[in-house]
Amino acid sequence: MALATTSRLLDRAALGLTVALALFLSVPVVLSILTGLMVNQFQGFSAGLSLRWVREVVEQYHGAILLSVWIATLTVLINLVLGTLLAHGLRRTRVSDAGRGREAFRGRD
C-alpha cells in the first residue's frame, strides 16, 4: 500500500515538474511572438496587429532560415535511415542482445 502511494506521488511530482518546465520554456516564446505581431508593443493589442516585423525578420534572415530548414531536413532523413537500419538489426539479433540494448536506453524494468 505504501509503495503504491509513493509511486503515485512520484508520478504526480514528475507530471508537475514536466508541466512547469513546459510552461517555463513555452510562455516566453508565445509572448515574444505576440509582441512581434503588435503594431506598438507599448500600447498592446489595442493598437492592432501587424506582420511588419515578421516580414522584416524574414527579409533579413531568409538565408539563415533556409539553411536551418535544410539542416533539419537532412538530420531527419539521416536519423530515419539510421534508425530504421538499427531497428531492423535489433529485430534480427538474439533476444538477450536486444534486451541489453533496451536496458541501456530505458534502464531495467
VMD Tcl script that draws the C-alpha trace (Angstrom):
set ca {
  {0.00 0.00 0.00}
  {2.75 2.46 0.92}
  {4.71 1.61 -2.22}
  {1.69 2.35 -4.43}
  {1.13 5.68 -2.66}
  {4.80 6.64 -3.02}
  {4.75 5.66 -6.68}
  {1.61 7.73 -7.25}
  {3.19 10.73 -5.51}
  {6.32 10.41 -7.62}
  {4.21 10.21 -10.78}
  {2.33 13.38 -9.81}
  {5.56 15.17 -8.92}
  {7.09 14.17 -12.25}
  {3.98 15.36 -14.10}
  {4.01 18.67 -12.17}
  {7.68 19.20 -12.95}
  {7.10 18.39 -16.63}
  {4.21 20.86 -16.88}
  {6.19 23.56 -15.04}
  {9.19 23.12 -17.33}
  {6.99 23.13 -20.44}
  {5.38 26.40 -19.33}
  {8.75 27.87 -18.37}
  {10.05 27.17 -21.87}
  {6.95 27.96 -23.95}
  {5.44 31.06 -22.30}
  {8.35 33.38 -23.20}
  {8.23 32.13 -26.80}
  {4.50 32.80 -27.06}
  {4.90 36.25 -25.50}
  {7.74 37.10 -27.90}
  {5.65 36.05 -30.89}
  {2.67 38.08 -29.70}
  {4.89 41.11 -29.07}
  {6.33 40.77 -32.57}
  {2.82 40.83 -34.05}
  {1.78 44.01 -32.22}
  {1.85 47.34 -34.06}
  {3.02 49.12 -30.92}
  {4.32 46.99 -28.06}
  {3.72 49.76 -25.51}
  {0.00 50.09 -26.35}
  {-0.55 46.36 -26.57}
  {-3.31 44.71 -28.57}
  {-5.43 47.87 -28.63}
  {-3.06 49.32 -31.27}
  {-3.72 46.32 -33.52}
  {-1.71 43.52 -35.06}
  {0.69 43.65 -38.00}
  {3.00 41.32 -39.88}
  {5.53 44.13 -40.43}
  {8.09 42.73 -38.01}
  {7.66 39.21 -39.33}
  {8.27 40.48 -42.86}
  {11.41 42.32 -41.74}
  {12.80 39.27 -39.96}
  {12.16 37.05 -42.98}
  {13.78 39.60 -45.31}
  {16.87 39.97 -43.14}
  {17.37 36.32 -42.18}
  {15.92 34.36 -45.11}
  {19.31 32.75 -45.82}
  {19.70 31.57 -42.24}
  {16.10 30.34 -42.15}
  {16.56 28.31 -45.35}
  {19.85 26.87 -44.07}
  {18.19 25.84 -40.79}
  {15.33 24.14 -42.64}
  {17.85 22.37 -44.93}
  {19.91 21.13 -41.96}
  {16.77 20.00 -40.12}
  {15.55 18.10 -43.19}
  {18.90 16.35 -43.65}
  {19.00 15.46 -39.96}
  {15.53 13.92 -40.09}
  {16.36 11.90 -43.21}
  {19.67 10.63 -41.80}
  {18.07 9.67 -38.49}
  {15.18 7.98 -40.29}
  {17.53 5.81 -42.33}
  {19.89 5.00 -39.44}
  {17.03 4.39 -37.00}
  {15.30 2.05 -39.42}
  {18.51 0.10 -40.07}
  {19.31 -0.15 -36.35}
  {15.75 -1.24 -35.51}
  {15.92 -3.88 -38.21}
  {19.28 -5.05 -36.86}
  {17.95 -5.24 -33.31}
  {14.94 -7.19 -34.52}
  {17.18 -9.79 -36.16}
  {19.57 -10.29 -33.22}
  {19.19 -12.73 -30.38}
  {16.72 -11.73 -27.69}
  {19.40 -11.39 -25.00}
  {21.45 -8.97 -27.12}
  {18.40 -6.85 -27.93}
  {17.44 -6.89 -24.25}
  {20.84 -5.46 -23.30}
  {20.35 -2.67 -25.82}
  {16.93 -1.84 -24.43}
  {18.35 -1.80 -20.90}
  {21.00 0.69 -21.98}
  {18.34 3.10 -23.25}
  {15.46 2.57 -20.83}
  {17.01 1.16 -17.70}
  {15.94 -2.06 -16.07}
  {12.26 -2.94 -15.95}
}
mol new
graphics top color blue
foreach p $ca { graphics top sphere $p radius 0.5 }
foreach p [lrange $ca 0 end-1] q [lrange $ca 1 end] { graphics top cylinder $p $q radius 0.2 }
display resetview
